Structure formats: structure tokens, C-alpha cells
């Protein structure tokens, strides 16, 4: 069956996506399965069955299961980096933008915990692609660039911006891990995030508390 014929068959079967979007549909379904059952539950054959296509159809887009996992990681880093850039580009004082970036990371990490775990696992794998490694480093670079700007404005202490960005990420990543593990007990996540960012920015040399805008 040709791609065109298969898409027609999918349309006739009421498949939940549009012509030419099988790759996107596979990734969307894979992320749903990942969130519900974990990476071990992912297989191209099962995804094909879920979407009502032939078991060979996913092979046109992903050579094997690992290629699917890598594509999920690339997609995840692309989305995370876009959200971090949007936070950095918000108007207002640099300290407020640093706090906004921290909240964006916590929100993403908590909402997409299984995906984030997969992203870092794929990034550090021996076979990881150049694209995946570069995307994985961009989050740190985005934070480091804003920290460097904050240093120029006298808001953040002197030091290697990349090292300071690593420390900042360790704080928000750790907070997100506690939230995902239900270890914050009775403390609401928003409250814990505000307090963590206040402490973090004060430690970095911020001139004031990181209040939610």
C-alpha cells in the first residue's frame, strides 16, 4: 500500500489525525503511552495498532523503537527550550525574568515528568545524536545568557554564568522531583516554587524577592 493509499484508508477508518501527519500522530500517541505506562510500554507495533495503521507504517518515519524514543526527546527539548526562551523574552526586570524561567521549568518538569526523564536519558546515551545533545544543552545556554545579562546589570554575583545556571537548574529540577514524588507534603507547589526561587535569587545576589507577577 502506498502512503497515499494508506492515508485514504485511515481517513475512511476515522483515524484521529489528518493526511500526512502520521509521524506527528505517532509521537503524540507515544507521549500519551509514555506518561501512562512508561517507556518500556512503547513499541512501534503497538502504536500502529492504536492508530489503526499497518504494523509497517511507522517504519516510514522511525527505523526502530530507539529512533522513536530519540524523536520524543528531541520534541521534548524543543518544546522546553521554546518555553524558556519565551520566559526570557518577557518584558520586565531581569530578576523577574529569571524567576519566570524557573517557574516555566518547574511547570514543564512536573507536567511532563516521564518525558523529561526520557529526554535526559536519551541525551546522555552513548548513541545520542548531535541534534539531541545540542538541544539538551540549549536550556542551560538560555539560562546562562540571562544570568550574564543579570550580571551586567549588577543583579547577579560575578562568576561563570554557565556554572551559576547549573546551580539554578539543580534547584528547580530538585523541587520538581520532590513534587513529582509527592514529597512536598502539605506545601502547595506554587508556594514552594516561590520560596525556592526567592532563596535561589537571593543566593545568586538578586536585589529582591522573586514575587509572582
VOPANU-252858 format. One line per 3 residues: number of its first residue (from 1); for each residue x negated, y, z of N, C-alpha, C. Coordinates in nm, 2 decimals. Layout:
! VOPANU-252858
NUM> X,Y,Z,X,Y,Z,X,Y,Z | ...
This chain:
! VOPANU-252858
1> -0.08,-0.12,0.00,0.00,0.00,0.00,-0.09,0.12,0.00 | -0.06,0.22,-0.09,-0.14,0.34,-0.09,-0.10,0.43,0.03 | -0.18,0.54,0.05,-0.15,0.63,0.16,-0.01,0.69,0.13
4> 0.02,0.73,0.01,0.14,0.80,-0.03,0.26,0.70,0.00 | 0.24,0.58,-0.04,0.35,0.48,-0.03,0.37,0.45,0.12 | 0.27,0.45,0.20,0.28,0.42,0.34,0.35,0.54,0.41
7> 0.32,0.66,0.37,0.38,0.78,0.43,0.53,0.78,0.40 | 0.57,0.74,0.27,0.71,0.73,0.24,0.78,0.63,0.32 | 0.71,0.51,0.35,0.77,0.41,0.43,0.79,0.46,0.57
10> 0.69,0.54,0.62,0.70,0.59,0.76,0.82,0.69,0.77 | 0.84,0.77,0.66,0.95,0.86,0.66,1.08,0.79,0.67 | 1.09,0.68,0.59,1.21,0.60,0.58,1.24,0.54,0.72
13> 1.13,0.50,0.79,1.15,0.44,0.92,1.17,0.54,1.03 | 1.17,0.66,1.00,1.19,0.76,1.10,1.08,0.79,1.19 | 0.95,0.77,1.14,0.83,0.79,1.22,0.83,0.93,1.27
16> 0.78,0.95,1.40,0.78,1.08,1.46,0.67,1.18,1.42 | 0.64,1.19,1.30,0.54,1.28,1.25,0.56,1.31,1.10 | 0.48,1.41,1.05,0.50,1.45,0.91,0.40,1.38,0.82
19> 0.43,1.39,0.69,0.34,1.34,0.59,0.20,1.39,0.61 | 0.10,1.30,0.60,-0.04,1.34,0.60,-0.09,1.36,0.74 | -0.01,1.34,0.85,-0.06,1.37,0.98,-0.08,1.24,1.06
22> -0.11,1.13,1.00,-0.13,1.01,1.07,-0.24,1.02,1.17 | -0.35,1.08,1.13,-0.47,1.10,1.23,-0.42,1.17,1.35 | -0.35,1.28,1.33,-0.31,1.36,1.45,-0.21,1.28,1.53
25> -0.12,1.20,1.47,-0.03,1.12,1.54,-0.10,1.01,1.62 | -0.20,0.95,1.56,-0.28,0.85,1.64,-0.35,0.91,1.76 | -0.41,1.03,1.74,-0.47,1.10,1.86,-0.37,1.13,1.97
28> -0.26,1.19,1.92,-0.16,1.22,2.02,-0.11,1.10,2.10 | -0.08,1.00,2.03,-0.03,0.87,2.09,-0.14,0.81,2.18 | -0.27,0.82,2.13,-0.38,0.77,2.21,-0.39,0.84,2.34
31> -0.38,0.97,2.34,-0.39,1.05,2.46,-0.28,1.02,2.56 | -0.16,1.00,2.51,-0.05,0.96,2.59,-0.08,0.82,2.66 | -0.13,0.73,2.59,-0.16,0.60,2.64,-0.28,0.61,2.74
34> -0.38,0.69,2.71,-0.49,0.72,2.80,-0.44,0.77,2.93 | -0.35,0.87,2.93,-0.30,0.93,3.05,-0.22,0.83,3.14 | -0.15,0.74,3.07,-0.06,0.65,3.14,-0.13,0.52,3.19
37> -0.22,0.47,3.11,-0.28,0.34,3.13,-0.43,0.33,3.13 | -0.50,0.44,3.10,-0.64,0.44,3.10,-0.70,0.39,2.96 | -0.83,0.42,2.95,-0.90,0.39,2.82,-0.90,0.25,2.78
40> -0.90,0.16,2.88,-0.91,0.01,2.85,-0.78,-0.03,2.78 | -0.67,0.04,2.79,-0.55,0.01,2.72,-0.54,0.05,2.58 | -0.64,0.12,2.53,-0.63,0.18,2.39,-0.69,0.08,2.29
43> -0.61,0.06,2.19,-0.66,-0.02,2.07,-0.59,0.03,1.95 | -0.66,0.03,1.84,-0.61,0.08,1.71,-0.49,-0.01,1.67 | -0.49,-0.14,1.69,-0.38,-0.22,1.65,-0.25,-0.18,1.73
46> -0.27,-0.16,1.86,-0.15,-0.12,1.95,-0.10,0.02,1.91 | -0.19,0.11,1.87,-0.14,0.24,1.83,-0.06,0.23,1.70 | -0.11,0.15,1.61,-0.04,0.13,1.48,0.09,0.07,1.51
49> 0.10,-0.03,1.60,0.24,-0.08,1.63,0.33,0.02,1.69 | 0.27,0.10,1.78,0.36,0.21,1.84,0.41,0.31,1.74 | 0.33,0.34,1.64,0.37,0.44,1.54,0.44,0.38,1.42
52> 0.45,0.25,1.42,0.52,0.18,1.31,0.45,0.18,1.18 | 0.32,0.17,1.18,0.24,0.16,1.06,0.17,0.03,1.06 | 0.11,-0.01,0.94,0.04,-0.13,0.93,-0.08,-0.13,1.02
55> -0.13,-0.25,1.06,-0.24,-0.25,1.16,-0.37,-0.20,1.09 | -0.37,-0.20,0.96,-0.49,-0.15,0.89,-0.49,0.00,0.87 | -0.37,0.07,0.89,-0.36,0.21,0.86,-0.46,0.30,0.94
58> -0.47,0.27,1.07,-0.56,0.36,1.15,-0.71,0.35,1.10 | -0.74,0.24,1.03,-0.88,0.23,0.98,-0.92,0.33,0.88 | -0.82,0.40,0.82,-0.85,0.50,0.72,-0.90,0.63,0.79
61> -0.88,0.64,0.92,-0.92,0.76,1.00,-1.02,0.73,1.11 | -1.02,0.61,1.16,-1.12,0.57,1.27,-1.17,0.43,1.23 | -1.31,0.42,1.22,-1.37,0.30,1.18,-1.35,0.19,1.28
64> -1.34,0.23,1.41,-1.32,0.13,1.52,-1.27,0.20,1.64 | -1.25,0.13,1.75,-1.20,0.19,1.87,-1.29,0.30,1.93 | -1.42,0.28,1.92,-1.51,0.38,1.97,-1.50,0.51,1.90
67> -1.48,0.50,1.77,-1.46,0.63,1.69,-1.33,0.70,1.73 | -1.23,0.62,1.77,-1.11,0.69,1.83,-1.14,0.76,1.96 | -1.21,0.69,2.05,-1.25,0.75,2.18,-1.33,0.87,2.16
70> -1.43,0.87,2.06,-1.51,0.99,2.04,-1.42,1.10,1.99 | -1.33,1.07,1.90,-1.24,1.17,1.84,-1.16,1.24,1.95 | -1.11,1.15,2.05,-1.03,1.21,2.16,-1.12,1.30,2.24
73> -1.25,1.27,2.26,-1.34,1.35,2.34,-1.36,1.48,2.27 | -1.39,1.48,2.14,-1.41,1.60,2.06,-1.29,1.69,2.06 | -1.17,1.63,2.05,-1.05,1.71,2.06,-1.03,1.77,2.20
76> -1.07,1.70,2.30,-1.05,1.75,2.44,-1.15,1.87,2.46 | -1.27,1.85,2.42,-1.37,1.96,2.44,-1.33,2.08,2.36 | -1.28,2.06,2.24,-1.24,2.17,2.15,-1.13,2.25,2.22
79> -1.03,2.18,2.28,-0.92,2.25,2.34,-0.97,2.32,2.47 | -1.05,2.25,2.55,-1.10,2.31,2.67,-1.18,2.44,2.64 | -1.27,2.43,2.54,-1.36,2.55,2.51,-1.27,2.66,2.46
82> -1.17,2.63,2.38,-1.08,2.74,2.33,-1.01,2.81,2.45 | -0.97,2.74,2.55,-0.91,2.80,2.66,-1.01,2.88,2.75 | -1.13,2.83,2.76,-1.23,2.91,2.83,-1.26,3.03,2.76
85> -1.28,3.03,2.63,-1.30,3.15,2.55,-1.19,3.25,2.56 | -1.07,3.20,2.56,-0.95,3.29,2.58,-0.96,3.36,2.72 | -1.00,3.29,2.82,-1.01,3.35,2.95,-1.12,3.45,2.96
88> -1.23,3.42,2.89,-1.34,3.52,2.89,-1.30,3.64,2.81 | -1.22,3.63,2.71,-1.18,3.74,2.63,-1.07,3.82,2.69 | -1.02,3.79,2.81,-0.91,3.86,2.87,-0.96,4.00,2.91
91> -0.88,4.10,2.90,-0.92,4.24,2.95,-0.94,4.24,3.10 | -1.02,4.33,3.15,-1.03,4.35,3.29,-1.17,4.33,3.34 | -1.19,4.35,3.47,-1.33,4.34,3.53,-1.39,4.20,3.51
94> -1.52,4.20,3.50,-1.59,4.07,3.47,-1.56,3.97,3.58 | -1.55,4.01,3.71,-1.52,3.92,3.82,-1.39,3.85,3.80 | -1.29,3.93,3.76,-1.16,3.88,3.73,-1.16,3.77,3.62
97> -1.24,3.80,3.52,-1.25,3.70,3.41,-1.32,3.58,3.45 | -1.42,3.59,3.54,-1.49,3.47,3.59,-1.39,3.39,3.67 | -1.31,3.45,3.75,-1.21,3.38,3.83,-1.11,3.31,3.73
100> -1.07,3.38,3.63,-0.97,3.33,3.53,-1.03,3.21,3.46 | -1.15,3.21,3.43,-1.22,3.10,3.37,-1.22,2.98,3.46 | -1.24,3.00,3.59,-1.24,2.89,3.68,-1.11,2.83,3.70
103> -1.00,2.91,3.70,-0.87,2.86,3.71,-0.83,2.78,3.58 | -0.87,2.82,3.47,-0.85,2.75,3.34,-0.91,2.61,3.35 | -1.03,2.60,3.40,-1.10,2.47,3.41,-1.02,2.38,3.51
106> -0.99,2.43,3.62,-0.92,2.35,3.72,-0.78,2.30,3.66 | -0.71,2.39,3.60,-0.58,2.36,3.54,-0.60,2.25,3.44 | -0.70,2.26,3.35,-0.72,2.16,3.25,-0.76,2.03,3.31
109> -0.85,2.03,3.40,-0.91,1.91,3.46,-0.80,1.83,3.54 | -0.71,1.90,3.60,-0.60,1.84,3.68,-0.50,1.78,3.59 | -0.46,1.86,3.48,-0.36,1.82,3.39,-0.40,1.71,3.30
112> -0.53,1.70,3.27,-0.58,1.60,3.18,-0.70,1.52,3.24 | -0.68,1.47,3.36,-0.79,1.40,3.43,-0.84,1.28,3.35 | -0.76,1.19,3.30,-0.82,1.08,3.23,-0.89,1.12,3.10
115> -0.84,1.22,3.04,-0.91,1.27,2.92,-1.04,1.34,2.95 | -1.05,1.41,3.06,-1.17,1.48,3.10,-1.28,1.37,3.13 | -1.24,1.27,3.20,-1.33,1.16,3.23,-1.38,1.10,3.11
118> -1.30,1.07,3.01,-1.34,1.02,2.88,-1.44,1.11,2.81 | -1.41,1.24,2.82,-1.49,1.34,2.75,-1.63,1.34,2.80 | -1.65,1.33,2.93,-1.79,1.33,2.99,-1.85,1.20,2.96
121> -1.78,1.09,2.97,-1.84,0.96,2.94,-1.89,0.95,2.80 | -1.81,1.00,2.71,-1.84,0.99,2.57,-1.96,1.08,2.54 | -1.96,1.20,2.60,-2.07,1.30,2.58,-2.21,1.24,2.62
124> -2.21,1.17,2.73,-2.34,1.12,2.78,-2.37,0.98,2.74 | -2.29,0.92,2.65,-2.32,0.79,2.60,-2.44,0.79,2.50 | -2.52,0.69,2.49,-2.63,0.68,2.41,-2.60,0.71,2.26
127> -2.48,0.67,2.22,-2.44,0.68,2.08,-2.37,0.81,2.05 | -2.36,0.90,2.14,-2.28,1.02,2.12,-2.33,1.10,2.00 | -2.24,1.16,1.93,-2.27,1.24,1.81,-2.33,1.38,1.85
130> -2.39,1.44,1.75,-2.44,1.57,1.77,-2.32,1.67,1.80 | -2.22,1.65,1.72,-2.10,1.74,1.74,-2.04,1.72,1.88 | -2.03,1.60,1.93,-1.98,1.58,2.06,-2.07,1.64,2.17
133> -2.20,1.63,2.16,-2.29,1.68,2.26,-2.29,1.84,2.25 | -2.28,1.89,2.13,-2.28,2.04,2.12,-2.15,2.09,2.18 | -2.04,2.03,2.15,-1.91,2.07,2.21,-1.91,2.06,2.36
136> -1.97,1.95,2.41,-1.98,1.93,2.55,-2.06,2.04,2.62 | -2.16,2.09,2.56,-2.25,2.20,2.61,-2.18,2.34,2.60 | -2.09,2.35,2.51,-2.03,2.48,2.49,-1.96,2.54,2.61
139> -1.90,2.45,2.69,-1.83,2.50,2.81,-1.93,2.57,2.90 | -2.04,2.51,2.92,-2.15,2.57,3.01,-2.20,2.70,2.95 | -2.22,2.70,2.82,-2.27,2.82,2.75,-2.17,2.93,2.76
142> -2.04,2.90,2.75,-1.94,3.01,2.76,-1.95,3.07,2.90 | -1.96,2.99,3.00,-1.97,3.04,3.14,-2.10,3.12,3.16 | -2.21,3.06,3.11,-2.34,3.13,3.12,-2.34,3.27,3.06
145> -2.28,3.28,2.94,-2.27,3.41,2.88,-2.19,3.51,2.96 | -2.09,3.47,3.02,-2.01,3.56,3.10,-2.09,3.60,3.23 | -2.15,3.50,3.29,-2.24,3.53,3.41,-2.35,3.62,3.37
148> -2.41,3.61,3.25,-2.52,3.70,3.21,-2.46,3.84,3.20 | -2.34,3.86,3.15,-2.28,3.99,3.14,-2.25,4.04,3.28 | -2.21,3.96,3.37,-2.18,4.00,3.51,-2.31,4.04,3.58
151> -2.42,3.98,3.54,-2.55,4.02,3.60,-2.59,4.16,3.55 | -2.56,4.19,3.42,-2.59,4.32,3.36,-2.51,4.43,3.43 | -2.39,4.39,3.48,-2.30,4.49,3.54,-2.33,4.49,3.69
154> -2.42,4.41,3.74,-2.45,4.41,3.88,-2.35,4.34,3.97 | -2.27,4.26,3.91,-2.17,4.18,3.98,-2.21,4.05,4.03 | -2.31,3.99,3.96,-2.36,3.86,4.00,-2.51,3.87,4.02
157> -2.56,3.80,4.12,-2.70,3.80,4.16,-2.79,3.76,4.04 | -2.92,3.79,4.05,-3.02,3.75,3.95,-3.04,3.60,3.95 | -3.08,3.55,3.84,-3.11,3.41,3.83,-3.07,3.36,3.69
160> -3.11,3.23,3.66,-3.09,3.17,3.53,-2.94,3.16,3.52 | -2.87,3.22,3.42,-2.73,3.21,3.40,-2.68,3.07,3.38 | -2.76,2.99,3.31,-2.72,2.85,3.29,-2.71,2.77,3.42
163> -2.81,2.79,3.51,-2.82,2.73,3.64,-2.70,2.77,3.73 | -2.67,2.90,3.73,-2.56,2.95,3.80,-2.43,2.90,3.75 | -2.42,2.88,3.62,-2.30,2.83,3.56,-2.28,2.68,3.60
166> -2.39,2.61,3.61,-2.38,2.47,3.65,-2.32,2.46,3.79 | -2.37,2.55,3.88,-2.32,2.55,4.02,-2.17,2.59,4.02 | -2.13,2.69,3.94,-1.99,2.73,3.93,-1.91,2.61,3.89
169> -1.95,2.54,3.78,-1.87,2.43,3.73,-1.86,2.32,3.84 | -1.97,2.30,3.91,-1.97,2.19,4.02,-1.86,2.22,4.12 | -1.84,2.35,4.15,-1.73,2.39,4.25,-1.59,2.36,4.19
172> -1.57,2.41,4.07,-1.43,2.39,4.02,-1.40,2.25,3.98 | -1.51,2.18,3.93,-1.49,2.04,3.90,-1.46,1.96,4.02 | -1.54,1.99,4.13,-1.52,1.91,4.26,-1.38,1.94,4.31
175> -1.33,2.06,4.30,-1.20,2.09,4.35,-1.09,2.02,4.27 | -1.11,2.01,4.14,-1.01,1.94,4.06,-1.01,1.79,4.09 | -1.13,1.73,4.12,-1.14,1.59,4.15,-1.07,1.57,4.28
178> -1.08,1.66,4.38,-1.01,1.64,4.51,-0.85,1.64,4.48 | -0.81,1.74,4.39,-0.67,1.75,4.36,-0.62,1.62,4.29 | -0.69,1.57,4.20,-0.65,1.45,4.12,-0.64,1.33,4.22
181> -0.74,1.33,4.31,-0.74,1.22,4.41,-0.64,1.24,4.53 | -0.56,1.34,4.52,-0.46,1.37,4.63,-0.53,1.39,4.76 | -0.65,1.45,4.76,-0.73,1.47,4.88,-0.72,1.61,4.94
184> -0.64,1.70,4.88,-0.62,1.83,4.94,-0.52,1.83,5.05 | -0.46,1.72,5.07,-0.36,1.70,5.18,-0.25,1.81,5.16 | -0.23,1.89,5.26,-0.11,1.99,5.26,-0.15,2.12,5.19
187> -0.27,2.14,5.14,-0.31,2.26,5.08,-0.26,2.27,4.94 | -0.18,2.37,4.90,-0.14,2.38,4.76,-0.26,2.40,4.67 | -0.25,2.35,4.55,-0.37,2.36,4.46,-0.40,2.51,4.43
190> -0.29,2.59,4.40,-0.32,2.73,4.37,-0.39,2.80,4.49 | -0.35,2.77,4.61,-0.42,2.83,4.73,-0.56,2.78,4.74 | -0.58,2.65,4.72,-0.72,2.60,4.73,-0.81,2.66,4.62
193> -0.75,2.68,4.50,-0.82,2.73,4.39,-0.86,2.88,4.42 | -0.77,2.96,4.47,-0.80,3.10,4.50,-0.91,3.11,4.60 | -0.90,3.02,4.71,-1.01,3.02,4.81,-1.14,2.98,4.76
196> -1.14,2.87,4.68,-1.27,2.82,4.62,-1.33,2.93,4.54 | -1.26,3.00,4.45,-1.31,3.10,4.37,-1.36,3.22,4.44 | -1.29,3.25,4.55,-1.33,3.36,4.64,-1.47,3.33,4.70
199> -1.48,3.21,4.75,-1.61,3.17,4.81,-1.72,3.17,4.71 | -1.68,3.11,4.59,-1.78,3.10,4.48,-1.83,3.23,4.44 | -1.74,3.32,4.41,-1.78,3.45,4.35,-1.85,3.54,4.46
202> -1.81,3.52,4.59,-1.89,3.59,4.69,-2.03,3.53,4.70 | -2.04,3.40,4.69,-2.18,3.34,4.69,-2.26,3.38,4.57 | -2.20,3.40,4.46,-2.27,3.45,4.34,-2.31,3.60,4.35
205> -2.25,3.66,4.44,-2.28,3.81,4.46,-2.17,3.90,4.41 | -2.05,3.84,4.39,-1.94,3.92,4.34,-1.91,4.03,4.44 | -1.86,4.14,4.39,-1.83,4.26,4.47,-1.70,4.25,4.55
208> -1.62,4.15,4.52,-1.49,4.14,4.59,-1.42,4.01,4.57 | -1.31,3.98,4.64,-1.24,3.86,4.63,-1.18,3.83,4.50 | -1.17,3.70,4.46,-1.11,3.67,4.33,-0.96,3.65,4.35
211> -0.89,3.77,4.34,-0.75,3.76,4.35,-0.68,3.72,4.22 | -0.57,3.65,4.24,-0.49,3.61,4.12,-0.43,3.74,4.06 | -0.45,3.75,3.92,-0.40,3.87,3.86,-0.25,3.85,3.84
